[in-house]
Amino acid sequence: QRILRLAEMCRRLETEEEKVLPFYPSSLPEWEQQNARRVLEETPSEPPREVMRDYVGLERFWQRFNKAKLEERALEQARADLANRNQDLRALLQQYLAGAAASQKVARDPQPI
């Protein structure tokens, strides 16, 4: 119940994009979605199904949680890629500066005949 209350409070903080298109569309075919809706609408007769009905309200929470985890992993990967690129650019800069210092030293030395 606490998670559901927090989700309702957070709804006000969502961006317009999240309100309109909060998640990717379901990957289930239409007939499987209809079967899932039918099962959820039936009166539960088995204990596991009764318990499952209590957690249907958490579906949005888990979708958001999974989306946040995926975005976190994508950002970690992007950060690692940027760190590698930064390291490569630093190495190139060091090579360039070493080459520039060497060319200045050669220009200062008198040319032997």
Phi and psi in degrees as a GROMACS rama.xvg file:
@    title "Ramachandran Plot"
@    xaxis  label "Phi"
@    yaxis  label "Psi"
@TYPE xy
-63.6471  -42.3312  ARG-2
-63.1909  -41.1898  ILE-3
-64.8271  -40.152  LEU-4
-63.539  -42.7675  ARG-5
-63.4409  -38.2331  LEU-6
-63.2957  -40.2279  ALA-7
-64.7698  -39.6156  GLU-8
-66.2951  -38.4257  MET-9
-72.3306  -21.9875  CYS-10
-55.9702  -35.5515  ARG-11
-66.7669  -24.0891  ARG-12
-92.5118  -1.26466  LEU-13
-68.483  149.63  GLU-14
-75.8982  165.883  THR-15
-61.1365  -38.0612  GLU-16
-62.544  -42.1048  GLU-17
-66.8834  -33.6842  GLU-18
-70.9736  -37.7551  LYS-19
-80.8167  -50.7043  VAL-20
-125.045  75.218  LEU-21
-67.7117  -30.9181  PRO-22
-145.448  168.112  PHE-23
-69.2835  152.83  TYR-24
-65.7476  157.865  PRO-25
-64.1407  143.77  SER-26
-89.8619  -1.80917  SER-27
-76.2856  144.733  LEU-28
-64.8859  160.163  PRO-29
-56.9847  -41.4096  GLU-30
-66.1893  -33.3651  TRP-31
-71.6906  -36.306  GLU-32
-63.4752  -40.9805  GLN-33
-64.3275  -42.1746  GLN-34
-61.3561  -41.8542  ASN-35
-64.4666  -42.85  ALA-36
-62.2776  -41.3546  ARG-37
-62.9751  -43.7863  ARG-38
-62.8886  -40.9215  VAL-39
-68.4146  -30.4703  LEU-40
-80.2409  -20.7462  GLU-41
-66.5438  151.11  GLU-42
-73.1002  125.486  THR-43
-67.9384  137.872  PRO-44
-118.162  -18.0813  SER-45
-106.652  144.476  GLU-46
-54.8716  -43.8746  PRO-47
-62.3017  -35.9496  PRO-48
-70.3236  -32.3243  ARG-49
-65.9492  -42.2911  GLU-50
-66.1208  -40.144  VAL-51
-61.1446  -37.0104  MET-52
-60.0709  -31.93  ARG-53
-66.0743  -26.6193  ASP-54
-98.3634  2.97501  TYR-55
-62.3564  -35.8179  VAL-56
-64.3738  -18.9742  GLY-57
-86.8255  -0.303476  LEU-58
-58.574  -45.4742  GLU-59
-62.7525  -39.0441  ARG-60
-59.6788  -47.9527  PHE-61
-66.0522  -34.928  TRP-62
-63.2422  -46.0515  GLN-63
-64.3351  -41.9981  ARG-64
-60.5  -47.5645  PHE-65
-64.4841  -39.7617  ASN-66
-62.9822  -42.5565  LYS-67
-63.851  -40.985  ALA-68
-64.1592  -41.3234  LYS-69
-63.3695  -42.5525  LEU-70
-65.2152  -38.14  GLU-71
-61.7879  -45.0412  GLU-72
-63.6274  -40.4803  ARG-73
-63.822  -40.4014  ALA-74
-67.9656  -37.7317  LEU-75
-62.1821  -42.5648  GLU-76
-64.796  -42.7939  GLN-77
-63.5513  -39.9861  ALA-78
-63.8269  -42.9463  ARG-79
-62.6644  -41.5403  ALA-80
-62.2721  -42.7902  ASP-81
-66.6504  -37.3044  LEU-82
-63.6939  -41.3261  ALA-83
-64.1294  -43.2499  ASN-84
-64.0709  -41.3172  ARG-85
-61.3446  -42.1055  ASN-86
-63.4251  -42.1843  GLN-87
-63.2152  -42.3931  ASP-88
-66.4067  -36.8715  LEU-89
-63.7643  -40.8635  ARG-90
-63.7262  -42.2849  ALA-91
-63.6908  -40.2879  LEU-92
-64.1891  -41.3101  LEU-93
-62.7698  -41.0531  GLN-94
-63.526  -42.4221  GLN-95
-63.0567  -46.4838  TYR-96
-64.9459  -37.9757  LEU-97
-63.5691  -40.4863  ALA-98
-66.9654  -38.5638  GLY-99
-67.3302  -40.765  ALA-100
-65.1915  -38.6807  ALA-101
-67.0568  -39.7386  ALA-102
-69.6545  -32.1845  SER-103
-69.0128  -37.5364  GLN-104
-66.1999  -40.9768  LYS-105
-65.7101  -36.9127  VAL-106
-69.5915  -30.6496  ALA-107
-77.9054  -29.4579  ARG-108
-70.5133  139.727  ASP-109
-68.7348  143.837  PRO-110
-78.6457  120.381  GLN-111
-74.3548  143.471  PRO-112
